[in-house]
Amino acid sequence: MSSATDKARTAVLVDFGGVITSSVLRAFTDFGASLGGDPRLPLDLLRRDEASRTLLADHECGRIDAEAFERGFAERLRAHGAEVTAEGLMARMQAGMSIDQDMLELLGHLRAAGCPVALVSNSFGTGTYDGVELAAVADVVVISAEVGIRKPSRRIYAIACERLGIDPEQAVMIDDLRQNLDGAARIGIGGVLHTSAADTRRQLAERFGITT
């Protein structure tokens, strides 16, 4: 049941990979399958292997560039039996992702209805945002490597709210990962766990009174 605070929300923060695009998790699993071994290997390393987790955190926060991540993660994959070259690794990992035109339409409708939108995205590679004019998607763009902070740190959400000129209690975060919504919730931002554009549109309307 929505609270009065939920119904007062008037702005949207939105993730990129897995929300404006198709599933990142599925793309990484497809890439894993292409290596000929366990299709879950890339995701398992990024989730549980300390060296891989450090590489990802350092890249997302802008401490290392894409090439350094690719060299390091290729080494971790090879250490677990995968035959992989470093060059172009991140592009190959994301090759299965496509832009969700229904989400672009939803965000366009929100902005046209007077609802400000901030993109809040953890960096991954150099070509992640190719094919999307970010200024046409969001009023504010907050990329983790550019601000030196990644989701689910509460500070990255606060930066987005500050740039929109709103209080966190006025905002809803749309993300496909629960931990990112939990991070936003720590400063009072509402959350929509994204599975499809249609369901996200429904949740925004029913739970938060945000309609297009």
Secondary structure by P-SEA (a helix, b strand, c coil): ccccccccccbbbbbccccccccaaaaaaaaaaaaccccaaaaaaacccaaaaaaaaaaaaccccaaaaaaaaaaaaaaacccccccaaaaaaaccccccaaaaaaaaaaaaacbbbbbbbbbccccccccccccccccbbbbccccccccccaaaaaaaaaaaccccccbbbbbccaaaaaaaaccbbbbbbcccaaaaaaaaaacccccc
